[in-house]
Structures are given as C-alpha cells and as structure tokens.
Amino acid sequence: MLMPGFSASYVNVQVRLVFALALTLVLLPVISPLLPPAPKDFSQMLYYILNEISTGIFLGIIMQVLFFALNFAGSIASQAIGFSNAQMFDPAFQTQTMLIETFLSIIAITFIFVTDIHHLMIRALIEGYYLFKPGLPLPWSDFAQHLIQTISRSFAFGFKLGSPFIAFTIIFYSGMGLVSRLMPQLNIFFLSLPLQIYLGLGMLFLTVPVIILVFFHYYGDGLYFFTN
C-alpha cells in the first residue's frame, strides 16, 4: 500500500491484492515459526492485527521518506531551471508535482524494478518479523527516533543532490546582474529566461545519471538497515 512503485496509481488495485496474497502464501512457511500462538479472544487478535499494520505502515513510510530525497532534488532543479510553475501529475505519488521532479521520480521507479531494488524492499518486510517480533509490544520510541533521523538524512541528502543546481542559480543570477549593470540598455529579462532554460536543461541531462546512481546507493543503504 505504501511502498514506492507498488503504491502507484497506475497499478491496478486487484493486481496489488493478488500480489500481496501470493507473497503472503510464499512467505508463510518462512515466518510461521516466528508467529505467536493463536489468540484466545477477539481483543488479542485485534491487538496482533494492529501491531502488524503499524509495523507495515512504519516500513512503508520509511521507504517513502527515503524516496523523498530524490523528489526534493527534483524540486530544487525545477526552480533553478525555471520550471517551478510547470507541473504535471506524478503517477507514482498521485499528486501534482514539478516537471523535473516527476521526470526523476519516473526514472527512479523504472530503475528500482529493472535493477531489482524492489527485492530489497520485500526483504525489508521479511526481516521486519525478525526485528519486531509478532505479538510483542512495538518499540514506538525507536520508531519515532528512526523516522526523525531518516527525514533529516533525506532532507540533507536531497539538498546535496540538488547542490549543482543551487550553484548554477547563484552563478547565473550573479552573471545576469553583472551584465545588467554593464549594459543597462539591454533587456535582461528576455535574455536571461531562455538562457536559463537552455543552460539548466543541459546541466540536467549531464547530471541525471550521476544523481540516479548516487540516489540508488543511498536508497539501498537505507533498506539494508532492516536487512542486516
């Protein structure tokens, strides 16, 4: 329901449910020794169900927060290039996002499935049964602390991914300001906007492979935290 790629709006709900059922049947022999005894009453069963739902939501949110770093970098790039008002529907997150942000998101989702990174996401779910024993109280304080740390790291990492565009913005506007002072009669607006788009797009296509590669190292490291 929350994992990147699987939660996208273009994935049919019936397909998602069939996949979840098939994955449950495959993993049942693996995780059955970890499951607690059958509950004696409804309240205990409800407690088990809510615990497992909470654990799944926590893991799904962590995966989404890790993916947020790339979205933040795409937002920085869109503003630097001048595409901040150019928005389109992002099918991966079912929201209106900036054009470059959606572009990077679709590339990342494609590479997640092409390079089998989604296997790490499924493995993180399996290892969750070893980290958080079914039937035992959940470590809510650890959940909150890890979520806060992941949000902080994702924000900082997204800023690092978008740092070339921040530097481009500073240099470009400084240069345009210098030109406007040296040539006051020049209409700097009609010169700067096309130049900003052309140079920004050129820089984007040069940096996209590096951004995607570095992001996947970060995303994989974040998932390996649950698999080791």
C-alpha positions as CSV (number, residue, x, y, z in Angstrom):
1,M,0.0,0.0,0.0
2,L,2.9,2.4,0.7
3,M,6.0,1.0,-1.0
4,P,7.2,3.1,-3.9
5,G,6.2,1.6,-7.2
6,F,3.7,-0.8,-5.7
7,S,1.5,2.0,-4.4
8,A,1.5,3.9,-7.7
9,S,-2.0,4.8,-9.1
10,Y,-1.3,3.0,-12.4
11,V,-1.0,-0.3,-10.5
12,N,-4.5,-1.9,-10.6
13,V,-5.9,-2.5,-7.1
14,Q,-6.8,-6.1,-7.9
15,V,-3.3,-6.7,-9.2
16,R,-1.9,-5.3,-6.0
17,L,-4.1,-7.5,-3.8
18,V,-3.3,-10.6,-5.8
19,F,0.4,-9.8,-5.4
20,A,0.0,-9.3,-1.7
21,L,-1.9,-12.7,-1.4
22,A,0.7,-14.5,-3.4
23,L,3.6,-13.0,-1.4
24,T,1.8,-14.0,1.8
25,L,1.4,-17.6,0.7
26,V,5.1,-17.8,-0.3
27,L,6.4,-16.3,2.9
28,L,4.0,-18.1,5.3
29,P,6.3,-21.2,5.7
30,V,9.3,-18.8,6.3
31,I,7.7,-16.6,9.0
32,S,5.4,-19.2,10.6
33,P,7.9,-20.2,13.3
34,L,8.0,-16.5,14.4
35,L,4.3,-16.1,14.7
36,P,2.7,-16.2,18.2
37,P,0.2,-18.8,19.3
38,A,-3.4,-18.4,18.1
39,P,-5.2,-15.7,20.0
40,K,-7.8,-16.8,22.6
41,D,-10.2,-14.0,22.2
42,F,-11.0,-11.2,19.7
43,S,-9.3,-8.4,21.6
44,Q,-5.9,-10.3,21.5
45,M,-6.4,-10.9,17.7
46,L,-7.2,-7.2,17.2
47,Y,-4.0,-6.4,19.1
48,Y,-1.9,-8.6,16.8
49,I,-3.5,-7.2,13.7
50,L,-3.0,-3.6,14.7
51,N,0.6,-4.3,15.7
52,E,1.3,-5.8,12.2
53,I,-0.5,-3.0,10.4
54,S,1.6,-0.4,12.4
55,T,4.8,-2.2,11.6
56,G,3.9,-2.3,7.9
57,I,3.0,1.4,7.8
58,F,6.2,2.3,9.5
59,L,8.3,0.4,7.0
60,G,6.3,1.8,4.1
61,I,6.7,5.4,5.3
62,I,10.5,4.9,5.8
63,M,10.7,3.8,2.1
64,Q,8.7,6.8,1.0
65,V,10.8,9.2,3.1
66,L,14.0,7.7,1.6
67,F,12.5,8.3,-1.9
68,F,11.7,11.9,-0.8
69,A,15.4,12.8,-1.2
70,L,15.1,12.5,-5.0
71,N,11.8,14.5,-5.1
72,F,13.5,17.3,-3.1
73,A,16.4,17.3,-5.5
74,G,14.0,17.5,-8.4
75,S,12.2,20.4,-6.8
76,I,15.5,22.3,-6.5
77,A,16.4,21.5,-10.1
78,S,12.9,22.7,-11.3
79,Q,13.3,26.0,-9.6
80,A,16.8,26.5,-10.8
81,I,15.9,25.8,-14.4
82,G,12.7,28.0,-14.3
83,F,10.2,25.1,-14.4
84,S,8.7,25.8,-10.9
85,N,5.3,26.6,-12.5
86,A,5.4,23.7,-14.9
87,Q,3.6,20.9,-13.1
88,M,2.1,17.6,-14.1
89,F,0.5,14.6,-12.4
90,D,3.0,12.2,-10.8
91,P,1.5,8.7,-11.1
92,A,4.0,7.3,-8.5
93,F,2.7,9.5,-5.7
94,Q,-0.7,10.6,-7.1
95,T,0.0,14.3,-6.7
96,Q,0.7,17.3,-8.8
97,T,4.5,17.9,-8.8
98,M,7.0,19.9,-10.7
99,L,8.0,18.6,-14.1
100,I,11.6,17.7,-13.3
101,E,10.6,16.1,-10.0
102,T,8.1,13.9,-11.9
103,F,10.8,13.1,-14.5
104,L,13.3,12.0,-11.9
105,S,10.6,10.1,-10.0
106,I,9.6,8.0,-13.0
107,I,13.2,7.3,-13.9
108,A,13.9,6.1,-10.3
109,I,10.8,3.9,-10.2
110,T,11.8,2.3,-13.5
111,F,15.3,1.6,-12.3
112,I,14.0,0.2,-9.0
113,F,12.3,-2.6,-10.9
114,V,14.9,-3.0,-13.6
115,T,17.8,-3.4,-11.1
116,D,15.7,-5.5,-8.6
117,I,15.9,-2.9,-5.8
118,H,12.3,-3.9,-5.1
119,H,13.6,-7.2,-3.8
120,L,15.3,-5.3,-1.1
121,M,12.0,-3.7,-0.2
122,I,10.4,-7.1,0.1
123,R,13.3,-8.4,2.0
124,A,13.0,-5.5,4.5
125,L,9.4,-6.5,5.1
126,I,10.5,-10.1,5.8
127,E,13.3,-9.0,8.1
128,G,10.8,-6.9,9.9
129,Y,9.4,-10.1,11.5
130,Y,12.8,-10.7,13.0
131,L,13.4,-7.2,14.2
132,F,9.9,-6.7,15.5
133,K,8.6,-10.0,16.9
134,P,4.9,-10.5,16.2
135,G,2.8,-10.4,19.3
136,L,5.3,-8.3,21.4
137,P,4.9,-4.6,22.2
138,L,6.2,-2.3,19.5
139,P,9.2,0.0,20.2
140,W,7.3,3.2,19.5
141,S,10.1,5.4,20.7
142,D,12.6,3.7,18.4
143,F,10.1,4.1,15.5
144,A,9.8,7.8,16.1
145,Q,13.6,8.3,16.5
146,H,14.4,6.4,13.4
147,L,11.7,8.2,11.4
148,I,13.0,11.6,12.5
149,Q,16.6,10.6,11.7
150,T,15.6,9.3,8.2
151,I,13.7,12.5,7.5
152,S,16.7,14.6,8.5
153,R,19.1,12.5,6.4
154,S,16.7,12.5,3.4
155,F,16.4,16.3,3.5
156,A,20.2,16.8,3.7
157,F,20.8,14.2,1.0
158,G,18.3,15.8,-1.3
159,F,19.9,19.1,-0.7
160,K,23.3,17.6,-1.7
161,L,21.8,16.0,-4.9
162,G,20.4,19.4,-5.9
163,S,23.6,21.3,-4.9
164,P,24.8,21.6,-8.5
165,F,21.6,23.4,-9.4
166,I,21.9,25.7,-6.4
167,A,25.4,26.6,-7.5
168,F,24.1,27.1,-11.1
169,T,21.4,29.5,-9.8
170,I,23.9,31.6,-7.8
171,I,26.4,31.8,-10.7
172,F,23.7,32.5,-13.3
173,Y,21.9,35.3,-11.5
174,S,25.2,36.9,-10.4
175,G,26.3,36.9,-14.0
176,M,23.0,38.3,-15.2
177,G,23.1,41.0,-12.5
178,L,26.6,41.9,-13.6
179,V,25.5,42.1,-17.3
180,S,22.6,44.3,-16.4
181,R,24.9,46.7,-14.6
182,L,27.4,46.8,-17.5
183,M,24.7,47.2,-20.2
184,P,21.7,49.0,-18.7
185,Q,20.0,49.3,-22.1
186,L,19.8,45.5,-22.5
187,N,16.5,43.9,-21.6
188,I,17.9,41.4,-19.3
189,F,14.6,39.5,-18.8
190,F,14.3,38.4,-22.5
191,L,18.0,37.3,-22.4
192,S,18.0,35.5,-19.1
193,L,14.9,33.4,-19.3
194,P,15.7,31.4,-22.5
195,L,19.4,31.2,-21.4
196,Q,18.4,29.9,-18.0
197,I,16.2,27.2,-19.5
198,Y,18.8,26.1,-22.1
199,L,21.7,26.0,-19.7
200,G,19.6,24.4,-17.0
201,L,18.4,21.6,-19.2
202,G,21.9,21.0,-20.5
203,M,23.1,20.7,-16.9
204,L,20.2,18.4,-16.0
205,F,21.0,15.9,-18.7
206,L,24.6,15.9,-17.7
207,T,23.9,15.3,-14.0
208,V,20.9,12.9,-14.2
209,P,23.0,9.7,-14.5
210,V,25.1,10.7,-11.5
211,I,22.0,11.8,-9.5
212,I,20.3,8.5,-10.1
213,L,23.4,6.4,-9.4
214,V,24.1,8.2,-6.1
215,F,20.5,8.1,-5.1
216,F,20.3,4.3,-5.5
217,H,23.3,3.9,-3.3
218,Y,21.6,6.0,-0.6
219,Y,18.3,4.1,-1.1
220,G,19.9,0.7,-0.9
221,D,21.8,1.7,2.2
222,G,18.6,2.8,3.9
223,L,16.9,-0.6,3.1
224,Y,20.0,-2.5,4.2
225,F,19.4,-1.1,7.7
226,F,16.5,-3.5,8.0
227,T,18.1,-6.5,6.3
228,N,21.3,-6.7,8.3
